[in-house]
Structures are given as C-alpha cells and as structure tokens.
Amino acid sequence: MVSWYRDWAELLMLVLIALGFVLSVLLQNASFSYTTILLAGFLAGRIYYLKRFTEPILPFILMIVGFLVGYLIGNFWVSRIWIVILFMLGLGFSYYLHLKKIIVIFKSENFFK
C-alpha cells in the first residue's frame, strides 16, 4: 500500500518523469525542444533557490532529476548531451540571478521598489 504522506516525493517524481516523456515526444522540432528544456532549467533553478534552506532539498532534487530523465527518455530528435547542458545552464543561470537578487521572488521586500 502506498502512503501518500510519506511517499509524495517519489510519486510526484514518477508523474514528472511521465510529463517529461510526453512533452519531449510531442515536441519534434529541435528548436522547441531546446527552448523548452532551457525554460525548464530556469524553473528548476528557481525551485532550487526557493527550497534550498527552508525544507529538505532531496525531494525537490528528485523531482527535478525525474523530469530531466523523462525528457531524456522521450527525446528522439535532438542530442541528449545538449539537452543536459542546456538544462544545467538554465538551472545555474537562474540560480545565479536569484542569488544576486537580479530576479526576486514575489514575497520578498525587494519585489516592490
């Protein structure tokens, strides 16, 4: 029996694997695939920045990696190496922008200037 309260991260990771797979299969154009994975990297960097000190980070890393694995499994039309590189570049760039307060979160005092 699955305990939803205890195993929420693993179950959500499986959902994100399926979502990444379906998204990569539907995007057959290389430029759309590269743009989508770069935006997913930006989103992953934001999630990592928001959750890094407030909650246990491992469940969120599992979800991010789950989406990336699902995207890589379903990707037939573009290079998997470039997908990983663009995802990591998007994640790192977004994390850097949030860390230097160039992009701020909605609930921060720097949001309204």
Protein Blocks (a to p, Z undefined) as FASTA:
>chain_A
ZZfklmmmmmmmmmmmmmmmmmmmmmmbfklmmmmmmmmmmmmmmmmmmmmmmpcfklmm
mmmmmmmmmmmmmpmkbcfklmmmmmmmmmmmmmmmmmnomaccfkbmklpZZ
